[in-house]
Amino acid sequence: MKKNFKPENELLFLALGGSGEIGMNVNLYGCNGKWLMVDLGMTFSGGEYPGVDLVFADLDFIEERTRDLLGIVLTHAHEDHIGAVPYFAGDLGVPLYATPFTADLVARKLKEAGLLGKVELNVIEEDHGELTIGPFTVTYLPLAHSIAEGNALLIDTPHGRVFHTGDWKLDDDPIIGEPTTEEELREIGDEGVLALVCDSTNVFNPEPSGSEGAVHRGLMEEIASHAGKRVLVTTFASNVARLQTLGEVARETGRQVCIAGRSLDRILEVAQDNGYLEDFPETVDFNTAMQLPRGEVLILATGGQGEPRAALARIADENHPLELTSGDVVVFSSRQIPGNEIAIGKMQNQLATRGIEMVTDRQSLIHVSGHPGRPELEALYDWLRPEVLVPVHGEMRHMREQARLGRENNIPHSVVQSNGDIVRLAPGDPGKIADVRHGRLVLDGDIIAPADGDSVTMRRRIALEGAMVVVLARGEKPAIETFGLPLEEDLPDFLEETSEDVLKAIGKLKGRDAKDPAAVHEAARLAARRAARRWCGKSPQVRVVMPGLS
């Protein structure tokens, strides 16, 4: 293959994000000299990058090849599939394609970024909408998921057809939308599928993910059992079907709905603008909700993952106009995302301390996953009968397990790849043929910077080890200031001894080194760090300032 990685008479797959991790999905298909991008998502730092909230895939590979990039096709509106659009779509300069609900949310993001009208956004009809982009013919196929208009993509190419699942599940009672049927999927399989590029998130779950209709019944029973109590339900804002369910449950249990959280307000508005939630009850404001009898209000709130600025965390901290007191109930109609355990536990402890009851999906059927368990994966394998399975959207343990499951179900070839691996799907035997630059970027303040850049790396080190500043002025004793070192009462003695150590280290320099600012700087830095390690076991970042000496 050519060194510039331009696809020739072949079909290639390349993930820049979402393979080997959950979130930040960015996938590329290459064919006959051109590339097509599927999804442009982000993830959250989860504290891995201090001071940073948003993390993106490094798009350097495709940014260097924008002449060959034909467009970006979006499967659905979760942030890990569309969240990077406002940050990169302008620079990529290619059309976007999405179904109406997703397109509406993307348009709002583009407007906030000042890009509305500057980036071409094409709305595709949700029910088997089709478009041709260069050598790719893409058909949207509705599948159930925990958001409105979740879609798989059937991508036809001169070298075979790819079924790209996006995020999906099987649901006989989905509440919102009409997923593609088993008969339709079997027909696609009968016509031939070269490759299945498939969500791996829930591969270790031995049971089906469950039906949204069953959640309706579970929530109805749970909320009805708390008559006379103020009930708050927290769920993922994007789950339009869950909002539909909660609206119906509120009506059936004689409660009025109060919404707490901007993302819930936004999703409700977008859903209604696109023909969903049209019979959702009229909502009441915070003041009205607090004046209603306790058993006549149902609060829907963001923040089930312990986000500190979200509504539920503020309510738990008694820093919100909505109040809960002893005997009230919080229902967690959501799953606990790995990495959020500490934040969620802290919030739940605050609620428990105040005597507020809590119900989670471990106690009652009040949530189901939006991703397929093993029986659903095996059903899709049977219906589509692909020649090649490419697991994506999962950590390496998820993707390898799905590859194993595929082999057990008689899929001839499985390709386990990671971000940056170029995989040839056809012609010939499928497999990795090259790897390209990939990585992570972070939104640090208002600047998009490398995740492994000096600023983030230094901030992480300072967070772990603290920092020191040593000021060397001619004819004066070194001045030292510390940040984050656990010295407390010993600090004056430490500063005195460290100052002496720095002077001794500089005094030991001989000849040219004694007059070389760089040598003086390094001697002072090492002496200060050794002193800190001796006194408190920390190896802080040391900055040496030499006014008039350097």
DOPA-500721 format. One record per residue (C-alpha): x, y, z; residue number from 1. Coordinates in Angstrom, 3 decimals, decimal comma, always signed. Example, Ala and Ser with C-alpha at 12.3 -4.5 7.8 and 13.67 -1.06 7.14 Angstrom:
<atoms>
X/Y/Z/resi
+12,300/-4,500/+7,800/1
+13,670/-1,060/+7,140/2
</atoms>
This chain:
<atoms>
X/Y/Z/resi
+0,000/+0,000/+0,000/1
+1,168/+3,534/-0,693/2
+2,973/+5,392/+2,029/3
+0,362/+8,139/+2,021/4
-2,271/+5,494/+2,938/5
-4,577/+6,533/+0,137/6
-7,055/+3,679/-0,372/7
-6,678/+2,040/-3,756/8
-8,920/-0,604/-5,313/9
-9,871/-1,905/-1,869/10
-12,097/-1,365/+1,158/11
-10,383/-0,160/+4,332/12
-11,507/+0,467/+7,909/13
-9,744/+2,764/+10,361/14
-10,875/+3,765/+13,857/15
-9,363/+6,966/+15,245/16
-11,470/+6,677/+18,412/17
-13,779/+4,188/+20,100/18
-11,710/+1,009/+19,635/19
-10,001/-0,033/+22,851/20
-12,181/+2,410/+24,804/21
-15,850/+3,216/+25,336/22
-16,711/+6,607/+23,894/23
-15,074/+9,071/+21,486/24
-16,256/+7,133/+18,420/25
-14,611/+8,176/+15,143/26
-14,529/+5,632/+12,304/27
-13,277/+5,910/+8,719/28
-13,997/+3,790/+5,670/29
-11,654/+4,063/+2,690/30
-12,478/+2,985/-0,845/31
-11,151/+3,836/-4,310/32
-9,133/+6,834/-3,169/33
-11,788/+8,336/-0,879/34
-12,671/+8,293/+2,829/35
-16,030/+8,412/+4,600/36
-16,259/+9,238/+8,319/37
-18,874/+7,607/+10,559/38
-19,500/+9,569/+13,761/39
-17,371/+12,269/+15,378/40
-17,682/+11,839/+19,121/41
-15,949/+12,834/+22,321/42
-15,526/+11,510/+25,833/43
-15,133/+13,011/+29,299/44
-11,825/+13,105/+31,112/45
-13,067/+11,532/+34,348/46
-10,238/+13,214/+36,229/47
-7,521/+11,656/+34,060/48
-6,614/+15,098/+32,775/49
-6,771/+17,670/+35,618/50
-8,709/+20,802/+34,700/51
-10,096/+19,220/+31,526/52
-13,665/+18,075/+30,847/53
-13,746/+17,132/+27,159/54
-11,469/+14,707/+25,323/55
-11,345/+14,195/+21,544/56
-9,697/+11,828/+19,101/57
-6,650/+13,263/+17,334/58
-7,836/+13,695/+13,727/59
-4,422/+14,536/+12,310/60
-4,534/+11,574/+9,898/61
-7,720/+12,675/+8,155/62
-7,050/+16,411/+8,544/63
-4,037/+15,878/+6,278/64
-6,347/+14,196/+3,745/65
-9,423/+16,411/+3,729/66
-9,349/+16,505/-0,092/67
-10,196/+12,808/-0,018/68
-12,782/+12,999/+2,793/69
-16,295/+13,005/+1,331/70
-18,516/+13,488/+4,381/71
-19,424/+12,624/+7,957/72
-22,385/+10,297/+8,556/73
-23,798/+10,386/+12,095/74
-25,557/+7,313/+13,500/75
-27,290/+8,944/+16,488/76
-27,132/+11,887/+18,886/77
-25,216/+10,640/+21,906/78
-22,233/+12,813/+22,810/79
-19,761/+9,999/+22,230/80
-20,903/+10,023/+18,594/81
-21,549/+13,730/+17,847/82
-19,884/+15,697/+20,664/83
-16,766/+16,674/+18,676/84
-18,707/+17,986/+15,668/85
-18,721/+21,685/+16,670/86
-14,975/+21,569/+17,374/87
-13,798/+19,920/+14,127/88
-16,506/+20,066/+11,449/89
-15,509/+23,562/+10,341/90
-11,885/+22,591/+9,760/91
-12,765/+19,323/+8,035/92
-15,037/+21,264/+5,660/93
-17,225/+18,360/+4,512/94
-20,997/+17,776/+4,629/95
-22,689/+16,216/+7,648/96
-25,521/+13,689/+7,335/97
-27,996/+12,822/+10,098/98
-31,629/+11,903/+10,698/99
-33,959/+14,707/+11,911/100
-33,627/+14,364/+15,700/101
-29,832/+14,040/+15,531/102
-29,603/+16,841/+12,971/103
-31,589/+19,183/+15,228/104
-29,235/+18,618/+18,166/105
-26,189/+19,000/+15,883/106
-27,606/+22,226/+14,441/107
-27,927/+23,669/+17,938/108
-24,304/+22,757/+18,660/109
-23,188/+24,382/+15,422/110
-25,184/+27,508/+16,251/111
-23,531/+27,783/+19,666/112
-20,145/+27,462/+17,948/113
-21,005/+30,123/+15,345/114
-20,892/+27,523/+12,559/115
-24,555/+27,249/+11,589/116
-24,746/+27,913/+7,865/117
-20,981/+27,492/+7,501/118
-21,101/+23,688/+7,741/119
-23,393/+21,792/+5,382/120
-25,882/+19,723/+7,388/121
-28,064/+17,301/+5,440/122
-31,183/+15,794/+7,016/123
-31,879/+12,187/+6,001/124
-35,267/+10,592/+6,438/125
-35,020/+8,160/+9,348/126
-36,896/+5,209/+7,852/127
-34,362/+3,527/+5,555/128
-33,070/+6,832/+4,199/129
-30,410/+6,370/+1,529/130
-27,609/+8,538/+0,169/131
-24,735/+8,052/-2,256/132
-21,389/+9,625/-1,412/133
-18,671/+8,807/-3,941/134
-18,110/+5,035/-3,948/135
-20,285/+4,611/-0,829/136
-24,057/+4,104/-0,802/137
-25,312/+4,462/+2,769/138
-28,697/+3,296/+4,023/139
-29,964/+4,248/+7,488/140
-31,525/+1,291/+9,311/141
-33,368/+2,115/+12,568/142
-32,331/+0,002/+15,551/143
-33,429/+0,314/+19,174/144
-31,131/+2,235/+21,509/145
-31,439/+4,525/+24,543/146
-32,071/+7,609/+22,402/147
-34,465/+8,557/+19,630/148
-33,392/+7,615/+16,108/149
-30,597/+5,195/+16,820/150
-29,438/+3,817/+13,486/151
-27,224/+1,213/+11,940/152
-25,674/+1,991/+8,566/153
-25,641/-0,393/+5,620/154
-22,673/+0,789/+3,571/155
-22,561/-0,528/+0,007/156
-19,207/-0,372/-1,793/157
-17,759/-1,911/-4,986/158
-15,972/-4,411/-2,721/159
-18,910/-5,568/-0,601/160
-21,386/-4,386/+2,012/161
-20,621/-3,331/+5,562/162
-23,238/-3,390/+8,327/163
-22,084/-0,756/+10,835/164
-24,297/-1,202/+13,886/165
-23,681/+2,024/+15,783/166
-25,077/+1,621/+19,313/167
-27,976/-0,807/+19,345/168
-30,059/-3,444/+21,088/169
-33,057/-5,619/+20,315/170
-36,368/-4,482/+21,812/171
-39,786/-5,958/+21,095/172
-41,468/-3,078/+22,942/173
-39,301/-0,003/+22,279/174
-41,829/+2,778/+23,231/175
-40,213/+5,214/+20,727/176
-39,551/+4,403/+17,063/177
-39,936/+1,281/+14,929/178
-36,683/-0,692/+14,659/179
-35,773/-2,692/+11,575/180
-37,408/-6,117/+11,880/181
-35,818/-9,540/+12,049/182
-37,259/-10,298/+8,611/183
-35,644/-7,205/+7,113/184
-32,300/-8,027/+8,711/185
-32,446/-11,628/+7,489/186
-33,125/-10,327/+3,992/187
-29,997/-8,150/+4,227/188
-28,073/-11,232/+5,306/189
-29,490/-13,211/+2,374/190
-28,215/-10,534/-0,004/191
-24,740/-10,819/+1,508/192
-22,788/-8,904/+4,171/193
-19,029/-8,653/+3,854/194
-18,323/-7,150/+7,291/195
-20,208/-6,528/+10,511/196
-18,670/-3,638/+12,460/197
-20,324/-4,107/+15,811/198
-20,853/-2,542/+19,258/199
-19,036/-4,585/+21,934/200
-20,066/-2,716/+25,098/201
-22,265/-5,380/+26,715/202
-20,663/-8,556/+25,356/203
-20,112/-9,983/+28,847/204
-23,819/-9,728/+29,695/205
-25,264/-13,267/+29,372/206
-28,834/-11,924/+29,255/207
-30,676/-9,782/+26,705/208
-30,574/-6,074/+27,481/209
-34,316/-5,926/+28,195/210
-37,266/-4,008/+26,855/211
-38,150/-0,370/+27,421/212
-41,754/-1,502/+27,796/213
-40,751/-3,594/+30,817/214
-39,170/-0,483/+32,346/215
-42,513/+1,294/+31,952/216
-44,160/-1,389/+34,059/217
-41,320/-1,362/+36,600/218
-41,367/+2,411/+37,033/219
-45,146/+2,427/+37,286/220
-45,067/-0,112/+40,136/221
-42,186/+1,598/+41,909/222
-43,556/+5,147/+41,839/223
-47,098/+4,001/+42,668/224
-45,698/+2,335/+45,802/225
-44,548/+5,716/+47,169/226
-47,910/+7,411/+47,496/227
-47,781/+10,577/+49,574/228
-44,003/+10,996/+49,075/229
-42,106/+13,448/+46,915/230
-40,375/+11,368/+44,215/231
-37,404/+12,391/+42,081/232
-36,327/+10,263/+39,108/233
-32,926/+10,740/+37,533/234
-32,205/+9,313/+34,095/235
-30,074/+10,004/+31,038/236
-31,481/+13,136/+29,432/237
-31,107/+11,735/+25,921/238
-33,361/+8,728/+26,599/239
-36,516/+10,020/+24,942/240
-38,315/+6,717/+25,430/241
-37,658/+6,917/+29,171/242
-39,020/+10,468/+29,249/243
-42,129/+9,244/+27,423/244
-42,499/+6,503/+30,036/245
-42,048/+8,891/+32,953/246
-44,588/+11,314/+31,519/247
-47,131/+8,497/+31,291/248
-46,283/+7,243/+34,794/249
-46,750/+10,739/+36,206/250
-50,168/+11,001/+34,591/251
-51,211/+7,515/+35,732/252
-50,122/+8,151/+39,340/253
-51,701/+11,613/+39,566/254
-48,453/+13,551/+39,740/255
-47,371/+16,748/+37,991/256
-43,964/+16,838/+36,320/257
-41,165/+19,238/+37,209/258
-37,989/+19,260/+35,074/259
-34,609/+20,053/+36,686/260
-31,638/+20,262/+34,339/261
-30,851/+22,197/+31,155/262
-30,057/+19,052/+29,157/263
-33,497/+17,627/+29,983/264
-35,143/+20,887/+28,900/265
-33,167/+20,832/+25,639/266
-33,941/+17,190/+24,817/267
-37,629/+17,696/+25,600/268
-37,745/+20,683/+23,240/269
-35,862/+18,920/+20,422/270
-37,954/+15,766/+20,800/271
-41,218/+17,691/+20,565/272
-39,940/+19,683/+17,585/273
-39,344/+16,359/+15,808/274
-42,647/+14,686/+16,549/275
-41,800/+12,870/+19,789/276
-43,257/+13,380/+23,293/277
-46,215/+15,272/+21,824/278
-48,470/+14,124/+24,678/279
-45,897/+14,780/+27,401/280
-47,612/+16,467/+30,379/281
-47,332/+20,203/+30,895/282
-44,544/+20,821/+33,369/283
-44,574/+22,982/+36,476/284
-41,853/+25,330/+37,691/285
-39,784/+24,862/+40,844/286
-41,937/+27,118/+43,045/287
-45,144/+25,371/+42,018/288
-43,561/+21,954/+42,555/289
-42,577/+22,871/+46,113/290
-46,103/+24,078/+46,903/291
-47,820/+20,901/+45,673/292
-48,709/+18,133/+48,134/293
-45,717/+15,782/+48,344/294
-47,475/+12,902/+46,624/295
-48,548/+15,035/+43,667/296
-45,187/+15,909/+42,128/297
-42,677/+13,881/+40,102/298
-39,312/+15,578/+39,631/299
-37,207/+14,546/+36,631/300
-33,604/+15,569/+37,220/301
-30,189/+15,299/+35,640/302
-27,163/+14,201/+37,633/303
-27,502/+10,465/+38,213/304
-23,763/+10,058/+37,559/305
-22,819/+12,382/+40,408/306
-21,905/+15,346/+38,197/307
-21,187/+18,137/+40,703/308
-23,024/+20,898/+38,819/309
-26,044/+18,818/+37,834/310
-29,433/+19,199/+39,481/311
-29,424/+16,079/+41,676/312
-25,983/+16,793/+43,180/313
-27,112/+20,312/+44,049/314
-30,341/+18,991/+45,552/315
-28,345/+16,465/+47,603/316
-26,115/+19,323/+48,755/317
-29,195/+21,443/+49,635/318
-28,110/+24,044/+47,096/319
-31,108/+24,024/+44,744/320
-34,628/+25,524/+44,738/321
-36,036/+21,979/+44,739/322
-35,863/+20,307/+48,139/323
-36,023/+16,735/+49,359/324
-36,467/+15,788/+52,998/325
-36,545/+12,615/+55,073/326
-38,924/+10,060/+53,607/327
-38,750/+11,398/+50,059/328
-37,543/+9,052/+47,322/329
-34,866/+9,233/+44,603/330
-35,184/+6,669/+41,807/331
-32,029/+6,049/+39,737/332
-33,454/+5,047/+36,348/333
-29,965/+4,781/+34,848/334
-26,893/+2,606/+35,074/335
-23,762/+3,558/+36,951/336
-21,101/+4,399/+34,366/337
-17,696/+2,907/+35,297/338
-15,452/+5,603/+36,732/339
-18,307/+7,504/+38,390/340
-18,634/+5,238/+41,423/341
-16,980/+7,631/+43,885/342
-18,994/+10,679/+42,799/343
-22,258/+8,711/+42,834/344
-21,456/+7,180/+46,226/345
-20,724/+10,584/+47,729/346
-24,029/+11,958/+46,487/347
-25,976/+8,924/+47,661/348
-24,384/+9,173/+51,104/349
-25,518/+12,802/+51,314/350
-29,066/+11,717/+50,501/351
-28,965/+8,791/+52,911/352
-27,698/+11,010/+55,753/353
-30,839/+13,091/+55,374/354
-33,121/+10,047/+55,462/355
-33,990/+10,105/+51,748/356
-34,831/+6,700/+50,302/357
-33,074/+5,532/+47,139/358
-34,027/+2,920/+44,557/359
-31,562/+1,656/+41,926/360
-31,751/-0,859/+39,090/361
-30,384/-3,495/+41,485/362
-33,601/-3,352/+43,477/363
-36,232/-2,874/+40,810/364
-36,662/-3,095/+37,023/365
-36,351/+0,645/+36,430/366
-33,607/+0,661/+33,805/367
-32,378/-1,409/+30,876/368
-29,214/-1,013/+28,835/369
-29,122/+0,409/+25,332/370
-26,457/-2,085/+24,233/371
-26,782/-5,754/+23,215/372
-26,102/-8,683/+25,496/373
-24,744/-11,978/+24,174/374
-28,118/-13,376/+23,002/375
-28,746/-10,255/+20,926/376
-25,274/-10,368/+19,383/377
-25,760/-14,039/+18,505/378
-29,143/-13,276/+16,954/379
-27,654/-10,567/+14,737/380
-24,832/-12,885/+13,669/381
-27,432/-15,472/+12,672/382
-29,537/-12,984/+10,725/383
-26,725/-11,212/+8,859/384
-24,190/-14,058/+8,481/385
-21,232/-11,735/+7,788/386
-17,934/-12,962/+6,402/387
-15,949/-10,680/+8,730/388
-16,616/-9,412/+12,261/389
-14,879/-6,199/+13,377/390
-15,642/-5,454/+17,052/391
-15,631/-1,747/+17,987/392
-17,028/+0,460/+20,766/393
-15,420/-1,280/+23,706/394
-12,294/-1,743/+25,727/395
-9,885/-4,370/+24,432/396
-11,360/-7,028/+26,736/397
-14,820/-6,379/+25,249/398
-13,622/-6,475/+21,647/399
-11,581/-9,667/+22,071/400
-14,509/-11,366/+23,770/401
-16,829/-10,399/+20,924/402
-14,311/-11,740/+18,396/403
-14,316/-15,028/+20,317/404
-18,123/-15,050/+20,397/405
-18,195/-14,465/+16,654/406
-15,879/-17,414/+16,014/407
-18,109/-19,605/+18,211/408
-21,018/-18,571/+15,999/409
-19,275/-19,552/+12,759/410
-18,248/-16,135/+11,478/411
-15,260/-17,033/+9,265/412
-13,033/-14,058/+10,111/413
-12,700/-11,755/+13,139/414
-10,382/-8,747/+13,150/415
-9,492/-7,256/+16,533/416
-8,115/-3,784/+15,900/417
-7,252/-0,694/+17,922/418
-7,367/+3,016/+17,244/419
-4,886/+3,772/+14,481/420
-4,963/+0,310/+12,855/421
-5,781/+0,296/+9,135/422
-7,695/-2,876/+8,331/423
-8,222/-4,105/+4,771/424
-11,672/-5,708/+4,573/425
-11,462/-6,603/+0,876/426
-10,103/-7,908/-1,392/427
-8,242/-10,892/+0,027/428
-8,081/-12,073/+3,604/429
-9,143/-9,330/+6,036/430
-6,606/-8,017/+8,497/431
-4,433/-5,171/+9,708/432
-2,066/-3,787/+7,071/433
-0,665/-0,649/+8,750/434
-0,977/+1,666/+11,715/435
-1,136/+5,450/+11,604/436
-0,782/+8,291/+14,029/437
-3,610/+8,557/+16,513/438
-4,081/+9,822/+20,026/439
-6,115/+12,182/+22,161/440
-6,731/+15,892/+22,293/441
-8,263/+17,817/+25,184/442
-10,282/+20,989/+25,430/443
-8,152/+22,858/+27,956/444
-9,926/+26,116/+28,698/445
-10,659/+27,463/+25,221/446
-7,737/+25,684/+23,552/447
-7,620/+22,240/+21,955/448
-4,264/+20,778/+22,945/449
-2,528/+17,379/+22,914/450
-3,583/+15,218/+25,831/451
+0,071/+14,332/+26,424/452
+1,272/+17,926/+25,987/453
+3,432/+19,796/+28,483/454
+0,597/+21,735/+30,113/455
-1,573/+18,717/+30,991/456
+1,424/+16,561/+31,898/457
+2,792/+19,241/+34,210/458
-0,602/+19,788/+35,810/459
-0,955/+16,076/+36,508/460
+2,503/+15,923/+38,060/461
+1,824/+18,945/+40,229/462
-1,463/+17,401/+41,369/463
+0,372/+14,247/+42,443/464
+3,651/+15,618/+43,780/465
+3,221/+19,348/+44,433/466
+5,528/+22,125/+43,246/467
+8,350/+24,368/+44,440/468
+9,748/+27,677/+43,205/469
+13,374/+28,565/+43,961/470
+14,410/+32,169/+43,326/471
+18,155/+32,793/+42,969/472
+19,163/+36,437/+43,138/473
+22,814/+37,528/+43,196/474
+24,100/+38,164/+46,691/475
+20,896/+36,962/+48,367/476
+19,831/+33,800/+50,151/477
+17,659/+31,556/+47,891/478
+13,948/+32,268/+48,344/479
+11,758/+29,174/+48,225/480
+7,993/+28,723/+48,036/481
+6,129/+25,431/+48,074/482
+2,736/+24,388/+46,720/483
+0,976/+21,243/+47,864/484
+3,773/+19,665/+49,917/485
+2,567/+17,966/+53,144/486
+4,942/+19,791/+55,510/487
+2,628/+22,016/+57,569/488
+4,389/+22,688/+60,933/489
+7,792/+21,604/+59,540/490
+7,659/+24,078/+56,682/491
+9,945/+26,797/+58,186/492
+12,645/+24,240/+59,021/493
+12,301/+22,666/+55,588/494
+12,689/+26,010/+53,816/495
+15,777/+26,866/+55,854/496
+17,464/+23,530/+55,178/497
+16,531/+23,514/+51,501/498
+17,956/+27,002/+51,047/499
+21,236/+25,796/+52,551/500
+21,217/+22,702/+50,318/501
+20,759/+24,844/+47,217/502
+23,679/+27,097/+48,182/503
+25,914/+24,069/+48,866/504
+25,003/+22,493/+45,509/505
+25,811/+25,685/+43,643/506
+29,043/+26,089/+45,646/507
+30,259/+22,681/+44,500/508
+30,224/+23,747/+40,853/509
+33,721/+24,291/+39,477/510
+35,284/+25,998/+36,473/511
+32,944/+26,769/+33,602/512
+29,962/+25,195/+35,370/513
+30,191/+27,752/+38,177/514
+29,524/+30,512/+35,642/515
+27,111/+28,569/+33,423/516
+23,476/+29,628/+34,170/517
+22,173/+26,257/+32,926/518
+24,464/+24,336/+35,290/519
+23,543/+26,592/+38,226/520
+19,841/+26,165/+37,385/521
+20,072/+22,354/+37,292/522
+22,120/+22,119/+40,506/523
+19,555/+24,236/+42,362/524
+16,621/+22,274/+40,932/525
+18,023/+18,889/+41,909/526
+19,038/+20,047/+45,391/527
+15,531/+21,380/+46,090/528
+13,888/+18,202/+44,839/529
+16,202/+15,971/+46,904/530
+15,383/+17,997/+50,002/531
+11,641/+17,601/+49,421/532
+12,011/+13,853/+48,914/533
+14,036/+13,602/+52,128/534
+11,548/+15,616/+54,191/535
+8,191/+14,334/+52,917/536
+8,706/+11,603/+50,311/537
+7,454/+13,787/+47,464/538
+9,265/+14,622/+44,218/539
+7,717/+17,972/+43,330/540
+8,029/+19,891/+40,128/541
+10,731/+22,508/+40,771/542
+10,998/+25,789/+38,933/543
+14,181/+27,806/+39,395/544
+13,955/+31,534/+38,712/545
+17,251/+33,415/+38,216/546
+16,578/+37,150/+37,813/547
+19,662/+38,869/+36,430/548
+21,657/+35,596/+36,372/549
+20,379/+33,797/+33,284/550
</atoms>
